[in-house]
Amino acid sequence: MGKSAELVEIEQLAKKAPKVTMKSLMVEIEQLRDRVQVLEQKRGPKSTREMDETDANRILAGDLVDFSHKDAAAELGLSYGQIYSCRGGYTFKKLHDEILKQKAV
């Protein structure tokens, strides 16, 4: 009795697949670690503290309104994500809404 079509196909695919070794996996993991570090550095500084309402006011309507997320974060010792969340209205929602209402008037 011959091999089934599925078994033949699996054997053919197995022959084409690259050989995976512990060394090749370790190299790949190290490359991924390096890539993660590069991606994390692109976003700006890490937060050293929590954002307060004064910071949010400066970001939304004060002296930092024209700064990029990254530059505002560096100025205040906050993270890119904190600035992004504030400007997007995800945090400090009441302040965000008040400022938008004032600008509309």
N, C-alpha and C positions, 0 to 999 in steps of 0.2 A: 504494500500500500504506500502511495506517495505522500509527500508533505502537503498540508493544506496551503491554500493561497496566502492566508494570513501569516502563517509561519514563515513562508518563503519571503514575504514582504518584510517581516520583522527582522529576519536574518540579514537582508539586504540593507535595511536602514542601520542596523547595528554595525555593519562593516563600514558605512560611510561616516558614522558618528566619530568625532574626535575622541581620542583616548583621554580619560580624566584620571589624573593622578593626584596624590596629596600635594605634591609640589606645585602642580598647575593650579590647584584650588587655593593654595596659600598665596601664590602670585596674584591671582585674581582678587582675593580678599584685600590684599595690600593695595592694589590699584583702586578698589572701591573706597577704601579708607581715605586715600589721598584725594579722590574725587569729592568725597563728602566734605573734607576740610576746605577745599577750594570753594565749594558751593556755599558753605557756612560763612566764609570770610567775605563774600560778595555782598551780603546783606547789611553789613555794618556792625556796629559794636553790640556787645551783649549788655543786658540791663544790669545796672548796679543797684537799682532801687525801684520802688513802685511809683507810677505816675500819679501826681495829685492834680487837683482842679486848677491850680495856678499854671502848672505845666500845660494842661489841656487848653487853657485860655491862650497861652502864648503860641501854641501850635495852631489853633484854629483861627485866631483873630489878632494875635500880637506880633511881636518882632520875628517870629519863626514861621509865619504863614507862607512866605515865599521860599523857604528852605526846602530842599529835597527831604524825603523821609530819612535817608541815611545821615544827612548833615544835621538835621534837627535832633536825631537820636544821639549823635556824637556830642552835640552842644549840651544836651541835658543829662547825659549818662543813662539814657534809656535805650531800648532795643528798637530795631526797625519795625518789628511787629507791634510794639506798643504805639508807635506813631501812626502806623497804618490803621490800626484798630480805632484810634481816636479820630482820625480824619474821615474814616469810613462810617463813623457813627455807631460803631459796635460797643464802644465804651464812652462814658461821659455823655450819654444820650441827651439828657436834659440840657446841658450846656451847648451841645452841638445844635439842638433844635432852637435854642434861644438865639444863638449867633446867626443861624440861617434866617430866622424871622426878622432880626435886626437888619440884615443885608437886603431883605426883600422890601423893606420900607423905604 
